């Protein structure tokens, strides 16, 4: 096709290219041959067209990236926070200036509508904040007679970052920003489903003033480069956002290698509790956006809705109204707010769950898809779009209630009492984001406290959040928390130092 993107690796401020996709350019000092000549094809999930040839990072490429990061670490960590912040702030400027280009790349690679692209603005906040906020604090103590004691906060060294495909630039910025602000150097792997914005940002790293080796960006599949990063003996910490299944595999690899510190933000099966005194129109609007925004491909989505029996019909009618008004189509069209699933694997997964739900409960809305998508991209259009789906009357032990679908599929079940709905909401191994809707403040506080979830929205739904409050989940939804105020914690080690000094008493 015309304008085929050739996405390369970025290691030590040089482009590491695969001979399979490098065309017509003489090698210069900024080009280095990759140890792997493997590539993979990236197709647009709406058009089905081949849009990119992407370099597949090998285990040797991971080693090269780690070596570059190790070499860069002493000088980078020795800089003042102000000096480390300067290139971060330049990167914020670059991302914001090129937001339309980034939005288009995301629409092409994984189907995110350009009209809903908030990611560049989010990244700008992260890079700007951590460009100024890297003053880690230690403590001093005179509580031990004869000693002046202190604690230090120091960077780990080489940190690995593995980001998901549903919001690549969001997770790039919220992990890379604090990691390098703290003085670490980074090896990042993008998702094979959406590598293009990470690849594009890699082209600006040198221009923004980052020294060689501080940020290294790889593309490829988890079972190759991701696995190598998880088990690498010279990577001291790893931050991952993605599926709970992959998180378990990374934790095992960490335990079996060097017990590197791991931070996870994983899957969800978020409940929304709609009490009979709620503003039903607002509750329907909020929960519908939560599950159908980005075609249901968000870990925070309220995919289980429990509505009090007395207002079931009114709520469902309002929910159907909003779901039926989605503007479905080409994600590069600014008026569209419902695009395709990210790729055919995800598309087929959602269709399988819909088939299961039809067997176990009542299909109230949707279930249709674009049949031309059921191909292997063999010369046909893609259009991997699933229209919003509403199930009702599903058993609590059904797979569509228990398992994360990652698509525009919601289950609306009823409840009678507060105790009953809390038990149903908590009957899951996930615990990322829960919502409840009520005008009763005492109930809101009581129920919020009892919900087993890292985040709770009262009269609001995901993705509502706060820059300065912890982001993360209970149980199988993750370990650790991220936010402007929390994230630095993950990328700094604690060290206690004990100075024996004669003549100093305790206090």
N, C-alpha and C positions, 0 to 999 in steps of 0.2 A: 504494500500500500504506500501512498505518498506520505511523506513526513513521518516515517516510522521512527519512533524514539529508540535510541540505543542507550540504555541505562547501565552505567558502569559502577564499579566499586570506587570508594574514596578512602585511601589509606595514606597517612603521613603527608597530607595536603597534596597528594598526587592521584591522578586517575589511573586506576588499575584496570586494564582492559582485557576483554576476552577476544582472542583472534577471530572467533566465530561471528562477532558483531561489529568489529572495528573495520570501517570502510574508508578508504581513500585519504587517510591522513598520515603523514609521516610522523614517526616517533620523535618527540622532543623531550626535554628534561622533565616535563610535567606528566609524562606518560610512562607507566610501568606495566609490563605484561603480567597478568594474573597467572597463578599456578594452575588454575582450572580454566579449561576452554568451554566449560558447560554454560549453557544459557537456558532460560525458559521463556515461553511466549506469554504475553499478557493480552487478553482480549477485553474489549469494552462490553460490559454486561448488558447494555441496551442495544447497541448496534450489532454486536457480535463480531466486529472487525478486529483484526490484529492491530494493536496500537503500539506495542513495544517489544523489543528483545531485551531481556534483563539478565545481567550477569549473575551466575550462581556462585556464591562464595564457597570455597572449599575449606577443609580443615586447615590447610596450609595458609590460606588467606586470613583465617581467624588468627593463626599464630603470628602472621606478619602484622596484623592490626594491633594485637596485644603488645608485640615488641615495640612498635612505634609509640604506643601509649606509654609503655614503661620508660622509654627514653625521654619522652616529653615531660613526664611527671615531676622530676626534681625541680626543674626550672619553673614550671607552671605553678606548682604548689608554693614556691618561694615568693611569688609575686604578691603584692598587696591586694586586698579585695577590690580596691579601686581599679587597679591595672587589669585584674581578671574581668572586671565588669565592663570595661570599654568595648571589647569585641561583642559581648552579649547585647549591649545596647545598639550597636551597629546592626547586628543580626535582626533585632526587633524592627528597626527601620526598614531593612530590606524586605522582610516578610510582609510588613504592612503595605509597602509600596507595590509589591507584586502579588497582592491577594487575589486578583482576578485570574492571573495565570495559575496560581495554586488551586483555586476553586475549579478551574476547568480540568486540570490534571486529575483531581479527585473524582469529578463527574465521569470522566472517561474511564478511569481505572477501576472504581468500585461503585459507581452509580449514585454518589451523593449529589442531590440537587444543588446547583450553584446558588439558587435563591436562599438556601438554608445554610450556606457556608459561613459559619461564625469562627472557624478554626484559626484563621490568620489573626483576627483580633484577640482571641484567647492566647495565642502564642506570643503576640506582642506584649501582653500584660505579663506573662511569665518571664520572658527574656528581660524586659525592662526592670521588673521587680528584683530578680536575682542578680541583675547587673549592679544593684546597689545594696543588697541585703545580706551579703556574705560575711558578716562580722560575727563569727561563732564565739559564744561566751563560755568560759570555764569558771571555776570557783576557787576560792581560797578558804583556808580554815586554820584557826588557832585553837581548835578544840582538843588537841592532843598536847599535853604538857611537854615542853622541850622540842616541839616541832612546828615548823611552818609548812603546811601542806597545800597542795594545789592540784587542780585537775585541768587537763588540756583537752581540746577538741581538735583532732587531726584527720585529714583525709585518708581514705583507705589506700589509694593508689589507682589501679586500673579498675574501672567499674564497667560492667556489661549492662546494656539496656536492650530489651526486646519489646517492641511496640506492636499493637494490634492494627488491624486493617480498617476498622470502622471510623476512627478519627486519628489518623497517623500524626498530623502536625500537632494536635492537642497533646498527645502523649510524648511526642518528641520533645516539645518545649517544657512540659511539666516535669520531665525526668532529666533531660540534659541540662536545663537551666540550673537547678540546685546542685547537680553532681559536679559540674565544672566550676560553679561559683565557690563551692567548698574546697576546691583545689585538686579534685580528682581529674583524671583523664578518662576518656570514654571510648568504648567500642559499642556501636549501636547496630542492631539488625532490624530492618524493616520487614513487614509482612510480605509474603510472596503475592498476596492478593492486591496490595496497594503500596507499591514501592516508589511511586513516581514523585510524590512531594518530598520524601526524604532525599531522593536522588537530586531533585532540583535544589534543595537547600544546601546539599554538599557542594554545589558549584559556587556558593557564596562564602564558604568558610574562610578561605584564604583572603578574599577581598575584605572581609570584616576584621581581619587582623589576628585570627587565632593562629598560634604557632603550629608548626607541623606536629602531628601526633596527638594533639589535644582532643580532637573530635574525629573519629574514624567511622565511616558509614558503609555497612555491608547490606547486600540484598541476597535473598535466598530462602530456602526451605528450612523449617525447624529441625527436621531429622538430620540435617547435615551441619550447617553453621550454628544453628541454635543449640543443638546438642553439644557441639564442641565448646561453645561459650559456657554452657551450664556446668561442664565438667573440667573446665580449664583450671589448671593449678595456679596460674598467676593472675587470675581474676579474683578479686577479694570481696566483691559485692555484686549483686545482680538484681535489677528491678524489672519486673515482667507484668504486663497487662495482657490478659487473654483468657482462654478457657480454663476451667478448674482442672480438667484432665491434663492439660499441658503443664499447669502449675505443679501438679503432683509429680510429673516426670522431672521437672527442673529441680524440685526439692530433693528427690531421690539422687539425682546426679550431683547436686551440691554435697549431700551427705556422704556420698561415695568418693568424692574427690577431696576437696580441702575445706569443707564446711563453710563455704563462702556465705556471707550474709545475704538473705533473699527477702525481697519485698514484693508482695503479690497484690494485684487488684484483679479479681477473677470474675466468675459468672454470677448471674442473679436470676431470681424468679420472683420479682417484686410483687407483693400484695398491695392492693388499695382497698381500704375499708370505707364504705359509703353508708353512713348512718342516716336514719330517716329524717333528721332535722337539718341535713346538709343542704347547701345551695346546689341542687341537682344539675342545673345547667352548667355551672362552673365546674362541678365534679366531673361531669361527662366530658366537657371540653378539655380539662386538664389530663384526665386519664387516657382519652383518645389520642391526644398529642404524644403522651408518654410512650404508648405502645406502637403508634404508627409513624412517629417521627423517624426519619432515616430508615423507613421501611422495616421498623422493628429491630434493627440491628444495633441495639444498645444494651449494655449489660444492666443498666439501671431501670429498664422498661418495666412499668407496672403491667405485667402480663397476666396476673391473677386479680380479678376485681370481685370483691364480695360486697353485695348490696343488700341492705336490710329489706326483708320480705315485703313490708308494707309499701315500699316505693320502687319496687323492682321494675314494673312496667314503665313508669315515667322515666326512670334513669336510662333504661335500655333504649327507649325511643330517642332520647336526646343523644345518647352515644352513637346510635345508628345514623342520626342526622349528620353528625360531624364526620364520622368515618366515610359516609357516602359522598361527602363533598370534597374529598381529596382530589387534588389536581394531578392526575397520573400521566406520566409520559417521559419524554426525553429529559434526562437530568441536566443537560446543558441549556435547557429553556428556562429562563428566569421565573416564569409563572408556575412551573411544576414544583410540587412539594412532596411528591411520592414517586421515587425512582425504583429501579430494579434491585434485586438481591445482588450481592457483590460478585458472585460467579455461579457457575452451573452447579458446583458442589453444594453451595449454600441454598440455591434455588431448589434443588432436588430434595435436600434435607427438609425444607419447609413443607414441600408438597407431601412428603411421607408423613409428617406430623398431622397435616390436614386430613389425610386419609385415615389415620388412626383416630383422630377426633370425631370423624363422621361415624365411626363404628361404636364409640363409647358414649356419645352424647348428642346434643342437638346443634346442628349447624344453622345459625340464624342469619348470617350474612357472609357473602363471599365464597371463597373456595375455588374461584376461577383463576386462571392464569393465562398467559399468552402462549398458546400451543407451539408457535414457531420456535420458541426457545428450547423445545425438547429435542435438541440435536447436539452434536459434538463440534459445533462451529464449522461443519464441513460445507462451507460456501453458503450458509443460510444466516439470516438475521438472528440476533440474540434475543433481545427484549425479555430478559429474565425477571419479569415483573410479577409479583403476587399481590393481588388486590386485598384490601383489609378483610380480615376474617373474624367473625364473632361466634364463639361457641357458648352454649348455656347448658345447664343440667349435666355437667361432667362429674363423674365420681372423683372424690378427692385423691384416690390412688391411681387415677388414669395418668398416662404418660404426658398428655398435654397439660396437666396440672403440675406434675412433679418435675419435668425436665425443661431445661432452657432450650427454646426453639430458635431464637434469634431471627424472628421474622414477624410480620404484621398480624399476629395471631393472638387474640385475647380470649380468656375464659371468664365469663361472668356467672358466678354462682350466688346463691342467696344465703342469708343467715337470719337468725331470730334474736339472739342475745349477744351482748358484748363478750361474755366469757367464751361463747362458741366461736365467734369470729377470730378472737385472739389465738385460740388453739389452732384453728385452721391456718391462720397466717403464719404461725411459727412452725407448722408441721412440714419443715423443709430443711435440707442441708445448706440452703443458700441464705444469705442475710445481708444484702447490699443496700437496697433502698425500698422502704415501705412508705405508704401514704395513708392518711385518714382524713375524712371530711366530716366535720360536725361543727355546730355553733356553740356547743357546750364546752367551755374552757376546761372545766374540771375533768370531763371525760377525755378531752384531747391530751391533757397532761398524764392522766392515769394510763391511757392506752399507749401513748408514746413510750412510757417507761417500760411497759411490758412487752413491746414488740422486739423481737430478736433481730435487730437490723442495725448496721453501722450508721445509717442515715434515715431520718423520718421526716416526711413532709406533712405539715398540718394545713389542710385546705389548699394544698398545692401538690404537684406531682413532679417526678423527674422530668427534665434534668435540672429542676430548680436546686440551687446550691448557694454556697457562700465562699468567697475567696479565702476567708480567714478561718474557716472551720474545717476540721479533718474530713477527708474523703477516703472512704474505705469500708470494708464489710466485716460482718461476723461470720463465723463458721467457715463453710467452704467458699465463701466469697472473697477471702483474702487474708493477708497479714500485713500489718503496718498501716499507716495513714499518710495521705498526701494533701498538701495545701500550701499556700504561700508561707504559712507560719510553721508547718509541720515537716515539709519535705527535706529540709537541710539535715534533719535528725538522721535520716537513712544513710547519708553519705559521709558521716563523720564518726570516727572512733573516739572512745573516751580513754584517757590515760590519767592515772593518779600518780603524783610524785610527792615523796615524803622527804622533807629537808630537816635533818636533825640539827638544831641550833641551841647551843647552851645558853642558859639564862632566860629562855622564853617560857613563860608559864601558860597555862590554859586560860580561857576566858569564862 
